[in-house]
Amino acid sequence: MSDLKLYIGNKNYSSWSFRPWIGMKVLGVEFTEELIPFDMAGGNPKFKTFSPTGKVPVLVDGDQTIFESLAILDHLSRKFPDKGFWPKDLNAHSHAMAISCEMLGGFSALRNQCPMNMRRPIVKMEQDEALQKDVARIEAIWTECIAKSGGPFLFGDFCIADAMYAPVVNRLEVYKLSENKDVLAYMENMKSLSAWQEWEKAGKAEPWIVEEDEA
Ligand SMILES: N[C@@H](CCC(=O)N[C@@H](CS)C(=O)NCC(=O)O)C(=O)O
């Protein structure tokens, strides 16, 4: 029984929960998970019982509660220094951290207009200027990283940066936002992970509908 517990929201919709979950699965960290379904209309009161921000994900490691997806992943990188959470090379590490921070604070058009939705049928979304700008920047980040590393993931082996962009793979797919062949190849690499497939299958099987996330 692991002493790590990850609180997550709906697998169909909770993009921030997906990030540490897929990072831990792919990099081989054992944990127990507790899924608390969204109660958006009610303000998610249950989240407030374990999360200082009232949001998911939250990792409990012994007597420490860690919130914020990137902080959770960084905590794990220090707890398990040999598992490859960050690239070993200093410059690659800094770059991976930079694009992870960019994901955390940016891409508001993509996040607002195109919520992660594992069960959404693939239907093209028309892109306004703000969405085009976000997609173009994501294409630039991914193609630059893959050209430099040679793939199959952004820095070669799967690392925190891939976990931070995993929900974007779903968004680019279900809203048909990119035709760039290197981007599509990266998306296939991500979707071929057994951890991706496990999460997607569970998300698709969930009974809950969150209207505001059905774009
Ligand atoms: N910056 C936070 C974002 C967390 C977040 O917004 N989580 C959403 C679910 S994907 C949430 O808990 N929403 C519930 C609410 O705002 O009431 C992180 O990286 O963990």
The ligand as an SDF file (V2000), in Angstrom:
LIG
                    3D

 20 19  0  0  0  0  0  0  0  0999 V2000
   -3.3370   25.7530  -11.0660 N   0  0  0  0  0  0  0  0  0  0  0  0
   -4.0500   24.6320  -10.5160 C   0  0  0  0  0  0  0  0  0  0  0  0
   -5.3950   24.5320  -11.2000 C   0  0  0  0  0  0  0  0  0  0  0  0
   -6.3270   23.5730  -10.4970 C   0  0  0  0  0  0  0  0  0  0  0  0
   -7.7650   23.6560  -11.0290 C   0  0  0  0  0  0  0  0  0  0  0  0
   -8.2120   24.6910  -11.5590 O   0  0  0  0  0  0  0  0  0  0  0  0
   -8.4850   22.5400  -10.8840 N   0  0  0  0  0  0  0  0  0  0  0  0
   -9.8720   22.4830  -11.3020 C   0  0  0  0  0  0  0  0  0  0  0  0
  -10.1800   21.1260  -11.9020 C   0  0  0  0  0  0  0  0  0  0  0  0
   -9.3360   20.7670  -13.4040 S   0  0  0  0  0  0  0  0  0  0  0  0
  -10.7710   22.5840  -10.0870 C   0  0  0  0  0  0  0  0  0  0  0  0
  -10.5080   22.0100   -9.0590 O   0  0  0  0  0  0  0  0  0  0  0  0
  -11.8930   23.2930  -10.2270 N   0  0  0  0  0  0  0  0  0  0  0  0
  -12.8850   23.3490   -9.2040 C   0  0  0  0  0  0  0  0  0  0  0  0
  -13.2330   24.7210   -8.7660 C   0  0  0  0  0  0  0  0  0  0  0  0
  -12.6070   25.6880   -9.2390 O   0  0  0  0  0  0  0  0  0  0  0  0
  -14.1830   24.8280   -7.9620 O   0  0  0  0  0  0  0  0  0  0  0  0
   -3.2010   23.3660  -10.6910 C   0  0  0  0  0  0  0  0  0  0  0  0
   -2.2780   23.3920  -11.5110 O   0  0  0  0  0  0  0  0  0  0  0  0
   -3.4080   22.3690   -9.9800 O   0  0  0  0  0  0  0  0  0  0  0  0
  1  2  1  0
  2  3  1  0
  2 18  1  0
  3  4  1  0
  4  5  1  0
  5  6  2  0
  5  7  1  0
  7  8  1  0
  8  9  1  0
  8 11  1  0
  9 10  1  0
 11 12  2  0
 11 13  1  0
 13 14  1  0
 14 15  1  0
 15 16  2  0
 15 17  1  0
 18 19  2  0
 18 20  1  0
M  END
$$$$
